[in-house]
Amino acid sequence: MKLSLYYPITSKQAILLTDRNYPNVTEITQKEVKAYNDLIILASEELIVSTNSSTILNFKRTVTLSILSFYSKLLSAILRQVIQLISRK
């Protein structure tokens, strides 16, 4: 089982406890930071705190585009089904 606990303390520091093997690592990559922060935002239910509003706005834009893409694909699939049903009659 892989377990990681990530707890941001400041905008530049966090505690990361994990069962993964990171020998003597005291820093993680910016990509890993973004991934952990994205997971925290996705799991949040009421409140997101940031010292930088663009971080929240960029994530909101990404989530909005993902949701629009999902519904666009869903609508296309439904329309294909409807067209198939109509063409059978």
Buried (B, 14 or more C-beta within 10 A) or exposed (E): EEEEEBEBEEEEEBEBEEEEEEEEEEEBEEEEBEEBBEEBBEEEEEEEEBEEEEBEEEBEEEEEEEEEEEEEEEEEEEEEEEEEEEEEE
